[in-house]
Amino acid sequence: MRCSTQSRPPLTCTLKVRTMFKFKTPSKETSEIMSEVAKGNIKKDYEESCIAKIRELTSKEHARITSSGNNSIFIALSAVEGDIIIPDQGGWHGFKQIAKFLDKNIVTLKTDLGLINVDYLDEMDYSENSALIFTSFAGYAAEQDVRSINRYCKNNDILTIEDASAGVGDKNQNLGRNSDIILASTGSPKIINVGSGGFIATNNEDIFKKTTLPQKLSKTTQIICSGIDSELDNVKDNLEVSLNATEHVKKHIHHTIHLDKRGLNVIIPHDNAKSICWDLKKTLTTDKSGFITTCPNYNRIKQKAICIEIKNLDYNCLEKEHLEIIIDTVNTQLQAL
């Protein structure tokens, strides 16, 4: 259900209350299917089934299942002959690490707190056959304008590689479909949440012809494929629920960045970010890993900020009553300083 963004009652939460949230895990159905495949009780080519679903979801002719999102990136960057253009923030640190390992020349692109502005590409020098790699959401906080990015890059012979780990299944169809290469992680706590694995898809078959060895090194199991196959059935609805929950939280917390953009987390710049995050982690507790992180962080923004990772939470914790606790607790702490 879409969360209401109407006026809210006064703050009622205090930091004395410890609230347990649940960290996102694979769905019960996904876990059961993976268990049955592991026991040998189901005989089905889940890899073939996954590929068919990914091709439809991404509108790409060719797809491969991989052992991780980083291996998908490795395959994509291995096929690039020119420079690798990487956002200065709001991306994934694996972009630079893998490009360096492959001995690719890296060109850093200035961004607006992770958002790609094609005007900045006009100011840059890069070689022929270069590629721009970016995430569907800048720092998970703001949807990239993938249409303008792809339009510019197509006109300037730049290959576009979109890490759609958080964008695949977008009902707006802006994300996870338009770029030359679409790749994703299906590890935890991604939108396709299996705990392992990934995929890569493209219309350019030469990408896969050039990268046969990395593909062989990135094979995964039928168990992981069965999990991905199951999660793909609900990916559109799960993404929509997460986007709506984040929108609600973002609009009711003071001074968030990218307020008018869709996203999967909430980033609040603050000089005392480290201290605030420390207190929030003691109050907004989870059963496993947390959902409060601190910036500066290349994967988010490179300045002091508090990050509320809505994407990390179990879908049952995205109901309005849970979101109100997050909102009240964060606002109370911000107002106390």
C-alpha angles and dihedrals in degrees: 000000000000111000117241117243095195123126115300135216121260120284113285104168123095128193090244090077115085112208123195116213125184121242115230116266133169113288120265090250092052093049092049094050092048090050093051092049090049089053091050093243095125122056109194136124097245092172090062091046092050093050092052091052093046092050090054094043095049098033089232126137097217130043140166132195113228137191094248145353090257090055089052088053090048091055093047095048092044088064094054116100099185136043125321111232111206129183115249090234141353094054132095122283089224089071092069096035093053094042089053092048089052089049092240122158109250123214115192116219120211111232140185097252089316098321113122115235111193090210087071090055088060089061095054136091118221136155130254117280092027125157134215114214119193143148125256089240122037103240087341085284105092136030114244118232091244094172094059091040092053093043092054094044093048091052090049099042095248117146112229120218114186120196096211097177087127099027106051111114095028107166090208086061091219092112132056097014114062104057123091092244124026117194136167147178118235094193126116128324096009126123088257092048115191102130094244142029138051143198144228127206135182144153090229107087090188088073089068095039089058095048108046095131096052088048092053090050091051101055117137135195135269087244092062091041090054090053093049090047091054095045092049090066091066102029096107094052093042092053092048092051091049093048092049093048092050092048090055094049094043093054093052101046119081123250100000118166123240090020094169095048130090113245148147101238139034121236121196117186111220136158091223094047096131094053093045093049090051091056094043092052089056091053107032095052129174135202091244132359117004133246100216114089136171132233150240086086126143090221090059119015131323098235136073109289146138116242123202105199102207089169090067095063129096111253091245087063092058093075114117095253091060093044090053090057090053092047095047094044094049094044092048091053093046092050091049092064 
